[in-house]
Amino acid sequence: MNLRDCVEKLKVHNELMSVAEPVGTVYGISRLMRKFDKGPALLFENVNGFSNKVVAGICATKKRLASILEIDEGDVYDRIIKSIGSPLAPKVKNDGPVAEIQGAPRLSKLPILTHYERDPGPYLTSAIVSAILPDTEVENVSIHRMMVLDDRHLAIRIVPRHLYRLCELAKRNGMKTLDVAISIGLHPSLLVAASSPAPFGVSEFGVANALVKGRMTLIECRNVTAHAPADAEVVLEGRILLDKEVNEGPFVDLTGTYDIVRKQPIVEIVGMMHRQDFVFQGLLPAGAEHKLLMGLPYEARIWSVVKTTIPGLRAVSLTPGGCGWLHAVLSVDKQTEGDGKSAILAAFGAHPSLKHVVIVDSDIDVNDPSEVEWAIATRFRSDKGLVTIDNVRSSSLDPSSDQETMIGAKMGLDATISLSRSREKFERARIPE
């Protein structure tokens, strides 16, 4: 279960485009990634200054991701939720393909990309970070952006979630550092699992292994106490310096706007292992792949949570225009008049970063912005269907909120037909055959 198998599979299905002409890591690759954002995956075979190839866009569409995971597209939510609920611990070995070459770390030897014009430097965007709290079995695996500072140091953005909690627990125990493995060039199951809302204490490695039905193995790191995927392309062994911070950013995140500059911890790289001819994996910030990997596990969570409240839930979409993160559209078959507002509140509870939620009837395609807007235009009344919540937790990525305190406002629109009204008044006119 590795990145190379995915590349070969995409070649067979004509979903991979090879780029033979020379291209640079500063803006050149990212420009083509944006140009073909929703098209085929890209394999850059001639990267200026590097002998290694770069691949991007593996997970740019839900259909492509489902195919790679060998799941029917309609079963993706259920597989993700079941994998989170019943993780499967992977086997841990002493050796693996990623340990083929071991040596002193030099980040400048990796084709790390600079994506946008105001980026302060190269950024790792597709790596997973794994850490184990010492003297416990608590393991976390998550995706973090990391800014290159020099050949052996990165600045890591840590949102107050599980890795942040591990760092805080380590500090309370008097620790100055926390060991981590930074893995690059991965099977998509690992990226989906690392983005998933698994409970604290559940290793996302187990979630990934459940996604692929037990076919994943891990390797023990050599220089730090951490696990890494045995089939990764590159593993950086590092330590988060818990008492040292630097300015991180500005960075273009999901919204396509620059996130604010913050003080963030430093990662010191102490070891490196990789395949002889490793393939580097790129991911365009704010691109389709970024939005899908971030949003899909939370679509699954919204589906699972809202379904328990509203059995008539039919579809969920974290919309592209909402950055795959801030806006959700849900379609329902209403059983009671209050189902629309109940669905709004349940969705906010399932995904606290949501800013706006629209509830529509099941005859509306949640993935068609025109249909959703039509439902709002013809079925929504602000005096009856509007829900607003002020001074509430919001996303740190939303530039309209307070990005330091993560406080903002939310709005829900119940754009469903009232059960007290004749449905015929709200249905589209049809032309018979």
Secondary structure as UniProt FT lines:
FT   HELIX           3..12
FT   TURN            13..14
FT   STRAND          16..19
FT   HELIX           28..35
FT   TURN            36..38
FT   STRAND          41..44
FT   TURN            48..49
FT   STRAND          54..56
FT   TURN            58..59
FT   HELIX           62..68
FT   TURN            69..70
FT   HELIX           73..75
FT   HELIX           76..85
FT   STRAND          91..93
FT   HELIX           97..99
FT   STRAND          101..103
FT   HELIX           107..109
FT   STRAND          113..114
FT   TURN            117..118
FT   STRAND          123..124
FT   STRAND          128..132
FT   TURN            134..135
FT   STRAND          139..143
FT   STRAND          146..150
FT   TURN            151..152
FT   STRAND          153..156
FT   TURN            160..161
FT   HELIX           162..172
FT   TURN            173..174
FT   STRAND          177..184
FT   HELIX           188..194
FT   TURN            200..201
FT   HELIX           204..211
FT   TURN            212..214
FT   STRAND          217..220
FT   STRAND          227..229
FT   TURN            230..231
FT   STRAND          234..248
FT   STRAND          251..252
FT   TURN            254..255
FT   STRAND          258..259
FT   STRAND          262..274
FT   TURN            276..277
FT   STRAND          280..282
FT   TURN            285..286
FT   HELIX           288..309
FT   TURN            311..312
FT   STRAND          313..318
FT   TURN            320..326
FT   STRAND          327..332
FT   TURN            337..338
FT   HELIX           339..350
FT   TURN            352..353
FT   STRAND          356..361
FT   TURN            362..363
FT   TURN            366..367
FT   HELIX           369..379
FT   HELIX           382..385
FT   STRAND          386..393
FT   TURN            396..397
FT   TURN            399..400
FT   TURN            403..406
FT   STRAND          407..415
FT   TURN            419..420
FT   HELIX           423..426
//
